[in-house]
Amino acid sequence: LTGDGGGGAGLGGAIFVSGSGYLTVSGPMTINGTSVVGGAAPEVMPSKIGVVTQSARRHGLRSSSSELRDIAAEIEWAKVSMITPDSYAARVAAERREPPGMDATAMARVFRGYEELKSERGLIDFEDVLLLMVGILAEHPEVARAIRGQYRHFVVDEYQDVSRLQQRLLDLWLGERADLCVVGDPAQTIYSFTGASPQFLLNFGQRFPGAQTVELVRNYRSSPQVVRLANLVLSTPGGGRRSGAVVLQAQGEDGPAPELRDYADDVSEAHEVAAAIAALVKGGEQPSRIAVLYRTNGQSEALETAL
């Protein structure tokens, strides 16, 4: 924490998980020269995989690289959802969530071992950075007052992808104030698998009854043909609007109608895409005006090979 006056803050020491799911710190933390909590700064891990691997082995698991990535992702989901190892099994049962490659009790043990290994080595992960700040603001009113006195107005973009942990931190930054502007589109929620939820955006008006809502419906990027297709995709089977969705209005010039084609597999699709591009180039189209969009990095190999 660094204020306008140049005052700094040190943070670290022993780290504990509270019953509410956030982290607390023991030792001296300083704000503008005043000791609050903390100690030697912990090291932020660049990746969870190493510690996850060691925790899994401690519990007799020999997992593949992909399985370890799934376990690390599950731990990330739990932490941004403010779920502790002790509450993990009950929460996943309540949400009917399937742990990666093991039962909930085993996953909770690996999760607990992961947290213990980090604590033993003075390490924290990215979620801990947020959890630590939540714990400090929740347990030390003087720290919360210092931050609220320095920062008043908040703007949050991509608000449809905020997690419970991020929302909790935002709430603590705000305090009792309502100086908040959020921007988001519930139809563009893409991180629900990591614990994000569009409900914070959809319920914003209920939480802040005096909030003004501005719908950004004009689309300058795509042709009317593409915008019509987008509106169709965002509609319900009966033709209604999905919760929070807007009806986009195209502002650009007409373009070709989109075509929908399906293929047996990725390789067949990639060959057809490459053939279509070759035909366009042969017909005089500039390659620089051709683009291939795909959803995940895993789809690139087949396309690159075909091209």
Solvent accessible surface area in square Angstrom, and as a share of the most:
residue,aa,sasa,rsa
1,L,76,0.38
2,T,95,0.55
3,G,21,0.20
4,D,138,0.71
5,G,83,0.80
6,G,58,0.56
7,G,18,0.18
8,G,37,0.35
9,A,34,0.27
10,G,32,0.31
11,L,44,0.22
12,G,1,0.01
13,G,40,0.39
14,A,50,0.39
15,I,34,0.17
16,F,115,0.48
17,V,70,0.40
18,S,24,0.16
19,G,87,0.84
20,S,69,0.45
21,G,6,0.05
22,Y,28,0.11
23,L,6,0.03
24,T,23,0.13
25,V,14,0.08
26,S,49,0.32
27,G,42,0.40
28,P,78,0.49
29,M,2,0.01
30,T,48,0.28
31,I,26,0.13
32,N,105,0.54
33,G,72,0.69
34,T,86,0.50
35,S,72,0.47
36,V,29,0.17
37,V,11,0.06
38,G,0,0.00
39,G,27,0.26
40,A,90,0.69
41,A,85,0.66
42,P,27,0.17
43,E,108,0.48
44,V,76,0.44
45,M,19,0.08
46,P,138,0.87
47,S,63,0.41
48,K,26,0.11
49,I,62,0.31
50,G,41,0.39
51,V,9,0.05
52,V,0,0.00
53,T,22,0.13
54,Q,69,0.31
55,S,0,0.00
56,A,1,0.01
57,R,141,0.51
58,R,135,0.49
59,H,72,0.32
60,G,61,0.59
61,L,51,0.25
62,R,183,0.67
63,S,33,0.21
64,S,55,0.36
65,S,75,0.48
66,S,56,0.36
67,E,84,0.38
68,L,17,0.08
69,R,140,0.51
70,D,75,0.39
71,I,1,0.01
72,A,11,0.09
73,A,50,0.39
74,E,10,0.04
75,I,0,0.00
76,E,55,0.25
77,W,13,0.05
78,A,0,0.00
79,K,7,0.03
80,V,16,0.09
81,S,9,0.06
82,M,17,0.07
83,I,5,0.03
84,T,17,0.10
85,P,15,0.09
86,D,120,0.62
87,S,43,0.28
88,Y,1,0.00
89,A,37,0.29
90,A,72,0.56
91,R,71,0.26
92,V,3,0.02
93,A,72,0.56
94,A,82,0.64
95,E,87,0.39
96,R,219,0.80
97,R,72,0.26
98,E,150,0.67
99,P,17,0.11
100,P,30,0.19
101,G,82,0.79
102,M,36,0.16
103,D,93,0.48
104,A,23,0.18
105,T,77,0.45
106,A,16,0.12
107,M,1,0.00
108,A,9,0.07
109,R,110,0.40
110,V,0,0.00
111,F,3,0.01
112,R,84,0.31
113,G,3,0.03
114,Y,0,0.00
115,E,24,0.11
116,E,81,0.36
117,L,1,0.01
118,K,8,0.03
119,S,68,0.44
120,E,115,0.52
121,R,116,0.42
122,G,37,0.35
123,L,29,0.14
124,I,9,0.05
125,D,3,0.01
126,F,127,0.53
127,E,7,0.03
128,D,1,0.00
129,V,60,0.35
130,L,30,0.15
131,L,4,0.02
132,L,3,0.01
133,M,33,0.15
134,V,0,0.00
135,G,1,0.01
136,I,2,0.01
137,L,6,0.03
138,A,40,0.31
139,E,80,0.36
140,H,41,0.18
141,P,79,0.49
142,E,73,0.33
143,V,0,0.00
144,A,3,0.03
145,R,155,0.56
146,A,42,0.33
147,I,13,0.07
148,R,70,0.25
149,G,69,0.67
150,Q,66,0.29
151,Y,109,0.41
152,R,143,0.52
153,H,133,0.60
154,F,29,0.12
155,V,110,0.63
156,V,32,0.18
157,D,95,0.49
158,E,99,0.44
159,Y,4,0.01
160,Q,3,0.01
161,D,24,0.12
162,V,12,0.07
163,S,6,0.04
164,R,110,0.40
165,L,0,0.00
166,Q,78,0.35
167,Q,9,0.04
168,R,88,0.32
169,L,10,0.05
170,L,10,0.05
171,D,31,0.16
172,L,15,0.08
173,W,82,0.29
174,L,4,0.02
175,G,26,0.25
176,E,180,0.81
177,R,63,0.23
178,A,67,0.52
179,D,36,0.19
180,L,26,0.13
181,C,68,0.41
182,V,26,0.15
183,V,63,0.36
184,G,34,0.33
185,D,38,0.20
186,P,23,0.14
187,A,42,0.32
188,Q,107,0.48
189,T,35,0.20
190,I,113,0.57
191,Y,105,0.40
192,S,68,0.44
193,F,134,0.56
194,T,32,0.19
195,G,14,0.13
196,A,9,0.07
197,S,31,0.20
198,P,31,0.20
199,Q,91,0.40
200,F,58,0.24
201,L,31,0.15
202,L,54,0.27
203,N,61,0.32
204,F,29,0.12
205,G,45,0.44
206,Q,143,0.64
207,R,123,0.45
208,F,32,0.13
209,P,117,0.74
210,G,80,0.76
211,A,42,0.33
212,Q,158,0.70
213,T,114,0.66
214,V,102,0.59
215,E,113,0.51
216,L,134,0.67
217,V,29,0.17
218,R,157,0.57
219,N,34,0.17
220,Y,157,0.60
221,R,227,0.83
222,S,31,0.20
223,S,22,0.14
224,P,23,0.14
225,Q,30,0.13
226,V,67,0.39
227,V,5,0.03
228,R,149,0.54
229,L,79,0.40
230,A,33,0.25
231,N,24,0.12
232,L,125,0.62
233,V,99,0.57
234,L,36,0.18
235,S,17,0.11
236,T,43,0.25
237,P,141,0.89
238,G,81,0.77
239,G,56,0.53
240,G,34,0.33
241,R,87,0.32
242,R,121,0.44
243,S,87,0.56
244,G,45,0.43
245,A,18,0.14
246,V,33,0.19
247,V,79,0.45
248,L,42,0.21
249,Q,93,0.42
250,A,34,0.26
251,Q,83,0.37
252,G,34,0.32
253,E,158,0.71
254,D,114,0.59
255,G,24,0.23
256,P,123,0.77
257,A,73,0.57
258,P,62,0.39
259,E,130,0.58
260,L,174,0.87
261,R,150,0.55
262,D,132,0.68
263,Y,77,0.29
264,A,100,0.77
265,D,75,0.39
266,D,80,0.41
267,V,89,0.51
268,S,41,0.26
269,E,69,0.31
270,A,3,0.02
271,H,104,0.46
272,E,83,0.37
273,V,39,0.22
274,A,16,0.13
275,A,58,0.45
276,A,47,0.36
277,I,32,0.16
278,A,60,0.47
279,A,65,0.51
280,L,91,0.45
281,V,60,0.34
282,K,186,0.79
283,G,70,0.67
284,G,57,0.55
285,E,61,0.27
286,Q,109,0.48
287,P,84,0.53
288,S,107,0.69
289,R,185,0.67
290,I,41,0.21
291,A,84,0.65
292,V,50,0.29
293,L,166,0.83
294,Y,99,0.38
295,R,208,0.76
296,T,56,0.33
297,N,132,0.68
298,G,71,0.68
299,Q,56,0.25
300,S,21,0.13
301,E,131,0.59
302,A,26,0.20
303,L,18,0.09
304,E,118,0.53
305,T,111,0.65
306,A,24,0.18
307,L,118,0.59
